[in-house]
């Protein structure tokens, strides 16, 4: 049994939790890189920093976001 917040909107706790988890997945991919950025900014030294790794992560996270958006669109059509 899923608790319904509003009969008009049909918004359930499951929907809210699902959107929160999906948003955390999208935003959470960036969080681990904040300390690295701060360290590079503080020391003004980017030794060990690889643009290839950044490119690979950028592509991977972009594909993850596009997959998530495509899933939302497909589920809204059904």
C-alpha positions in Angstrom: 0.0 0.0 0.0 1.5 3.3 -1.1 0.6 6.5 0.8 -0.8 9.1 -1.6 0.1 12.7 -0.9 -2.6 14.3 -3.2 -5.4 12.6 -5.0 -5.3 15.3 -7.7 -1.6 14.9 -8.5 -1.4 11.1 -7.8 1.9 11.7 -6.1 3.0 8.9 -3.9 5.8 8.4 -1.5 7.3 5.9 -4.0 7.4 8.6 -6.7 9.1 11.1 -4.3 11.7 8.5 -3.2 12.3 7.4 -6.8 12.9 11.0 -8.0 15.1 11.7 -5.0 17.2 8.6 -5.6 17.5 9.4 -9.3 18.5 13.0 -8.6 21.1 11.8 -6.0 22.6 9.5 -8.6 22.9 12.4 -11.1 24.3 14.9 -8.6 26.3 12.3 -6.6 28.6 11.6 -9.6 30.3 15.0 -9.1 30.7 15.1 -5.4 33.8 12.9 -5.1 35.7 15.3 -7.4 35.2 18.4 -5.2 38.1 17.6 -2.8 40.4 17.0 -5.9 39.4 20.4 -7.4 39.9 22.2 -4.1 43.4 20.6 -3.7 44.4 21.6 -7.2 43.1 25.1 -6.6 44.9 25.4 -3.3 48.3 24.1 -4.5 48.1 25.6 -8.0 49.6 22.3 -9.2 47.7 19.8 -11.4 50.4 17.1 -11.2 48.8 13.7 -11.6 45.6 15.2 -13.2 44.6 13.5 -16.4 42.4 15.1 -19.0 41.8 11.6 -20.5 40.2 10.4 -17.2 38.0 13.5 -17.1 36.9 12.9 -20.6 36.0 9.3 -19.9 34.1 10.3 -16.8 32.3 13.1 -18.6 31.2 10.7 -21.3 30.1 8.0 -18.8 28.1 10.4 -16.7 26.5 12.1 -19.7 25.4 8.7 -21.0 24.0 7.8 -17.6 22.0 11.1 -17.6 20.8 10.5 -21.1 19.8 6.9 -20.2 17.9 8.1 -17.2 16.1 10.8 -19.3 15.2 8.3 -22.0 13.8 5.9 -19.4 11.7 8.7 -17.9 10.3 9.6 -21.4 9.6 6.0 -22.3 7.8 5.4 -19.0 5.7 8.6 -19.4 4.6 7.3 -22.9 3.4 4.0 -21.5 
